[in-house]
Amino acid sequence: MATRDPFVLKVPLDHRELTGLARDDKVKVVARAADGSTSSTTVTVGGREASEAELTFRTNPGRL
């Protein structure tokens, strides 16, 4: 039986909108798929203006 690769969603984050956070603070990013399943990850602010959260679903999540 062949295995399927997971569906990976890359979400750009603009840290300029996150006020009051230090360079080593973390933010949690969560997305809910059309079927109700969720995926989450934690991203370190790191002092940069932007970063990317990578969320993984078993199948295409459809509309988020």
N, C-alpha and C positions, 0 to 999 in steps of 0.2 A: 504494500500500500504506500503510495507516494505521500509525502508530507508537504503541506503548504507553508510557504513563507508567511510570516505574520505581516499584517498591514501596519506600516509605520507612518505616523503623522508627525511632522515637524512643525512646531508652532514658534514663530518668532516672538520674542519678548522685548519690549522697550522699557528699560529700567528707569528712564527719566520719569515715568508715571508712578513709580514706587517711591513714595517719600518716606523719610525717616528711617531708612535702612542703612546698616553698616555694610562694609565690603564683604564680611564673612556671613552675613545673614542669608537665610534660605527662604525661598517661597515655594509653595506646593502648587502645581498645575494639574487640574483635573478636567477630563472631557468625558461626556456621556454619549454613547452611541445611540442610534435610532432604536435599537432593540433594548435599551436600558442598561447595557453593560458599561462599565467605566474603566478608565485607565488613568493612572496618575504617576507623576514623577516629581522630584524635588530638584530645584535649580538654585545654585549659589549665585547671589547678586554679583559679587566679584568686582564691583566698581566700574565695570564697563557699561557703556550706554545700551548695549543690546546683547542678547544671548538667544539660545534656542532650546525649547523643551521638546523632548522626543517621547511620544506616547505610542504604545504598541497595542494593537487589537488583533484578535485571532483572525477576523475577517474584515472586509471593508465596513467601516462603521456607518456608512451612509451619512445623513445629515446629523451634525453635532449640535 
